[in-house]
């Protein structure tokens, strides 16, 4: 939803809005622009500029994307078994593997 390139261009206010949105994603999806502005002690214009800066047509479009993102995150099931990954890293960190790859 937020790209690295966008995050690099944020000013202090944008960072504050971003952090609030990420930490309160479930609430923000149902807040009006005035409620969000009030929570952050900024104007509604500041919120709208934040939405536009992130490529949304407006606050409504931003909320729609936020709800979609939240839904995708809630349906994602992370793998609980990381033993295969740990085994891979153990093998690649061994002296035999490093010697074969000509890494010192």
C-alpha contacts under 8 A as a table, 3 or more apart, distances in Angstrom:
res1	aa1	res2	aa2	distance
1	X	65	X	7.52
1	X	66	X	7.65
1	X	69	X	7.07
2	X	6	X	6.55
2	X	7	X	6.97
2	X	54	X	7.06
3	X	6	X	5.22
3	X	7	X	6.34
4	X	7	X	5.04
4	X	8	X	6.26
5	X	8	X	5.29
5	X	9	X	6.84
6	X	9	X	5.40
6	X	10	X	6.82
6	X	53	X	7.80
6	X	54	X	6.62
7	X	10	X	5.36
7	X	15	X	7.82
10	X	13	X	7.64
10	X	14	X	5.18
10	X	15	X	5.97
11	X	14	X	5.24
11	X	15	X	6.29
12	X	15	X	5.14
12	X	16	X	6.29
13	X	16	X	5.03
13	X	17	X	6.25
14	X	17	X	5.08
14	X	18	X	5.99
14	X	50	X	6.44
15	X	18	X	4.98
15	X	19	X	6.08
16	X	19	X	5.26
16	X	20	X	6.23
16	X	40	X	7.88
17	X	20	X	5.16
17	X	21	X	6.10
17	X	40	X	7.07
17	X	47	X	7.81
17	X	50	X	7.92
18	X	21	X	5.14
18	X	22	X	6.13
19	X	22	X	5.21
19	X	23	X	6.03
20	X	23	X	5.21
20	X	24	X	5.86
20	X	25	X	7.98
20	X	40	X	7.93
21	X	24	X	5.16
21	X	25	X	5.28
21	X	28	X	6.32
22	X	25	X	5.30
24	X	27	X	5.37
24	X	28	X	6.05
25	X	28	X	5.27
25	X	29	X	6.32
25	X	66	X	7.17
25	X	70	X	7.11
26	X	29	X	5.84
26	X	30	X	7.52
26	X	67	X	7.88
26	X	70	X	7.38
27	X	30	X	5.67
27	X	31	X	6.45
28	X	31	X	4.97
28	X	36	X	7.02
28	X	63	X	7.45
29	X	63	X	5.20
29	X	64	X	7.45
29	X	66	X	6.22
29	X	67	X	5.75
30	X	63	X	7.70
31	X	34	X	7.91
31	X	35	X	5.81
31	X	36	X	6.21
32	X	35	X	5.13
32	X	36	X	6.33
33	X	36	X	5.18
33	X	37	X	6.06
33	X	44	X	6.11
33	X	47	X	7.06
33	X	59	X	6.84
34	X	37	X	5.02
34	X	38	X	5.99
34	X	43	X	7.90
34	X	44	X	5.92
35	X	38	X	5.06
35	X	39	X	6.19
36	X	39	X	5.10
36	X	40	X	6.28
36	X	47	X	7.82
37	X	40	X	5.19
37	X	41	X	5.81
37	X	42	X	5.03
37	X	43	X	5.51
37	X	44	X	5.43
37	X	46	X	7.84
37	X	47	X	6.49
38	X	41	X	5.00
38	X	42	X	6.49
38	X	43	X	7.57
39	X	42	X	7.99
42	X	46	X	6.33
42	X	47	X	7.52
43	X	46	X	5.22
43	X	47	X	6.76
44	X	47	X	5.09
44	X	48	X	6.19
45	X	48	X	4.96
45	X	49	X	6.06
46	X	49	X	5.10
46	X	50	X	6.21
47	X	50	X	5.04
47	X	51	X	6.35
47	X	59	X	7.69
48	X	51	X	5.06
48	X	52	X	6.24
48	X	58	X	6.31
48	X	59	X	6.06
49	X	52	X	5.05
49	X	53	X	5.92
50	X	53	X	5.07
50	X	54	X	6.36
51	X	54	X	5.25
51	X	55	X	6.65
51	X	56	X	5.41
51	X	57	X	7.35
51	X	58	X	5.94
51	X	59	X	6.07
51	X	62	X	6.17
52	X	55	X	5.16
52	X	56	X	5.07
52	X	57	X	6.12
52	X	58	X	6.25
53	X	56	X	7.43
56	X	59	X	7.42
56	X	61	X	5.83
56	X	62	X	5.69
57	X	60	X	7.94
57	X	61	X	5.89
57	X	62	X	7.55
58	X	61	X	5.37
58	X	62	X	6.28
59	X	62	X	4.90
59	X	63	X	6.17
60	X	63	X	5.15
60	X	64	X	6.22
61	X	64	X	5.09
61	X	65	X	6.29
62	X	65	X	5.22
62	X	66	X	6.10
63	X	66	X	4.89
63	X	67	X	6.13
64	X	67	X	5.27
64	X	68	X	6.26
65	X	68	X	5.00
65	X	69	X	6.07
66	X	69	X	5.05
66	X	70	X	6.12
67	X	70	X	5.01
67	X	71	X	6.14
68	X	71	X	5.09
68	X	72	X	6.25
69	X	72	X	5.12
69	X	73	X	6.19
70	X	73	X	5.10
70	X	74	X	6.20
71	X	74	X	5.14
71	X	75	X	6.40
72	X	75	X	5.30
72	X	76	X	6.33
73	X	76	X	5.27
74	X	77	X	7.93
79	X	82	X	6.94
81	X	84	X	7.40
82	X	85	X	5.27
82	X	86	X	6.23
83	X	86	X	4.97
83	X	87	X	5.99
84	X	87	X	5.05
84	X	88	X	6.24
85	X	88	X	5.06
85	X	89	X	6.36
86	X	89	X	5.22
86	X	90	X	6.12
87	X	90	X	5.05
87	X	91	X	6.20
88	X	91	X	5.20
88	X	92	X	6.23
89	X	92	X	5.10
89	X	93	X	6.03
90	X	93	X	5.24
90	X	94	X	6.40
91	X	94	X	5.35
91	X	97	X	6.85
92	X	97	X	5.65
92	X	98	X	7.00
93	X	97	X	6.83
93	X	98	X	6.79
94	X	97	X	5.40
94	X	98	X	6.30
95	X	98	X	5.06
95	X	99	X	5.96
96	X	99	X	5.18
96	X	100	X	6.21
97	X	100	X	5.12
97	X	101	X	6.23
98	X	101	X	5.09
98	X	102	X	6.04
98	X	103	X	5.05
98	X	104	X	6.82
99	X	102	X	4.93
99	X	103	X	6.01
99	X	104	X	7.28
100	X	103	X	7.75
